[in-house]
Amino acid sequence: MQTEKELPELDWVISGFKKIWQEKNAHFVFISGENGIHIVFDLIKSKLKNEQNCCLTLIYFTSAYLSQPLFKAELENLEKRFPSKLITHYLFTGNQNHPENISWHQQILEIVINSNTFNTMPFLIIGNEELVASVSDRLHFLGIKSNHIYSHII
């Protein structure tokens, strides 16, 4: 059983994210593909359980060929239980770097960034190298500073 402030499965994470994880007044944005969703799901549950004043957004890249993304039912249940704290955006895609998809991904990122009402907005990207590079580039293009972007390649 994990302790209240423990970071599940984050022994590998950058020390900067461990520090920002303790923020009480922040909008955490998790961006993940199928291969990192189990880590992100644990983080979301942990943060919802332990924090009063935070907002969580999950941008979940999943294959257009899957009929049911991993943890979809569980995420929908958490959204119902925490309607003002958790928002999930599903991005179904066949080819992540297709120009049409890149434009759509940027639109979702812009919506999340522009609707933020918190002082701190860290981004954690967990996925394959292509996903991490693509999203990091888009975030930099949108003016997010490097010290607010954390990533882990799986």
C-alpha positions in Angstrom: 0.0 0.0 0.0 1.4 3.4 -0.9 1.8 6.3 1.5 -0.2 9.4 1.0 2.5 11.6 -0.6 4.3 8.8 -2.4 4.8 9.0 -6.2 3.7 5.7 -7.6 6.2 4.2 -10.0 8.2 7.4 -10.2 11.6 6.3 -9.0 12.9 7.4 -12.5 11.4 10.8 -12.5 13.3 14.0 -12.7 13.8 15.5 -9.2 12.2 18.7 -10.4 8.9 16.9 -11.0 9.0 15.4 -7.5 9.2 18.9 -6.1 6.4 20.3 -8.4 4.3 17.2 -7.5 3.9 18.6 -3.9 2.3 21.8 -5.2 -1.1 22.3 -3.7 -2.4 24.9 -6.2 -1.5 23.6 -9.7 -3.0 22.3 -12.9 -1.2 19.1 -13.8 -1.3 18.1 -17.4 -0.5 14.4 -18.2 0.1 13.4 -21.8 0.4 9.8 -22.5 0.2 7.1 -25.1 -1.1 3.5 -24.5 2.3 2.4 -23.3 2.5 4.9 -20.4 -1.1 5.1 -19.4 -0.8 2.7 -16.5 1.8 5.1 -14.8 -0.4 8.1 -15.5 -3.5 6.4 -14.2 -1.8 5.7 -10.9 -0.6 9.3 -10.7 -4.1 10.7 -11.4 -5.6 8.4 -8.7 -3.0 9.4 -6.2 -3.4 13.2 -6.8 -7.2 13.0 -6.7 -7.0 11.2 -3.4 -4.6 13.4 -1.7 -5.1 17.0 -3.0 -7.9 19.5 -2.4 -7.0 22.4 -4.7 -5.6 21.1 -8.0 -6.8 20.3 -11.5 -5.7 17.4 -13.6 -5.9 17.1 -17.4 -5.1 13.9 -19.3 -4.4 14.0 -23.0 -4.5 10.4 -24.0 -3.1 9.4 -27.4 -4.6 6.1 -28.4 -4.8 4.1 -31.6 -7.8 4.7 -33.8 -7.9 0.9 -34.2 -8.7 0.2 -30.5 -12.4 -0.1 -29.7 -11.7 0.5 -26.0 -8.6 2.3 -24.8 -6.9 1.0 -21.6 -8.5 2.5 -18.4 -11.2 4.3 -20.4 -14.0 3.1 -18.1 -12.0 3.8 -15.0 -11.1 7.3 -16.2 -14.7 8.0 -17.0 -15.7 6.9 -13.5 -13.1 9.2 -12.0 -14.3 12.1 -14.1 -17.8 11.6 -12.7 -16.5 11.4 -9.2 -14.3 14.5 -9.6 -16.0 16.6 -12.3 -14.2 19.8 -11.4 -10.8 18.3 -11.0 -10.3 15.8 -13.9 -10.7 16.3 -17.6 -9.7 13.7 -20.2 -9.1 14.3 -23.9 -8.8 11.2 -26.1 -6.9 11.7 -29.3 -7.5 8.7 -31.6 -4.9 8.5 -34.3 -3.4 6.2 -36.8 -0.3 8.2 -37.6 0.6 10.7 -34.9 2.9 12.8 -37.1 0.4 13.2 -40.0 0.0 17.0 -40.6 -3.7 16.8 -39.9 -3.1 15.1 -36.5 -0.4 17.6 -35.5 -2.8 20.4 -36.1 -5.5 18.7 -34.0 -3.0 17.9 -31.2 -1.9 21.6 -31.1 -5.6 22.7 -30.9 -6.1 20.5 -27.8 -2.9 21.7 -26.2 -4.0 25.3 -26.8 -7.4 24.7 -25.3 -5.8 23.2 -22.2 -3.3 26.0 -21.8 -5.7 28.8 -22.5 -8.3 27.5 -20.0 -5.8 27.2 -17.1 -6.7 29.2 -14.0 -3.8 28.1 -11.8 -0.4 29.7 -11.3 1.5 26.5 -11.9 1.0 24.3 -14.9 3.5 21.4 -15.2 3.3 19.0 -18.1 4.3 15.3 -17.8 4.7 13.4 -21.1 5.0 9.7 -20.9 5.3 7.6 -24.0 7.4 6.5 -26.9 10.2 8.7 -28.2 8.0 10.0 -31.1 5.2 11.1 -28.8 7.5 12.8 -26.3 9.4 14.7 -29.1 6.3 15.7 -30.9 4.4 17.0 -27.9 7.5 18.7 -26.4 8.0 20.6 -29.7 4.3 21.7 -29.7 4.5 22.9 -26.1 7.7 24.9 -26.8 6.0 26.4 -29.9 3.1 27.4 -27.7 5.4 29.2 -25.3 5.7 26.6 -22.5 9.1 26.9 -20.8 11.3 23.8 -20.6 11.3 23.9 -16.8 7.5 23.2 -16.9 7.9 20.1 -19.2 8.9 16.8 -17.8 9.1 13.6 -19.9 9.8 9.9 -19.7 10.3 7.7 -22.7 9.0 4.2 -22.5 
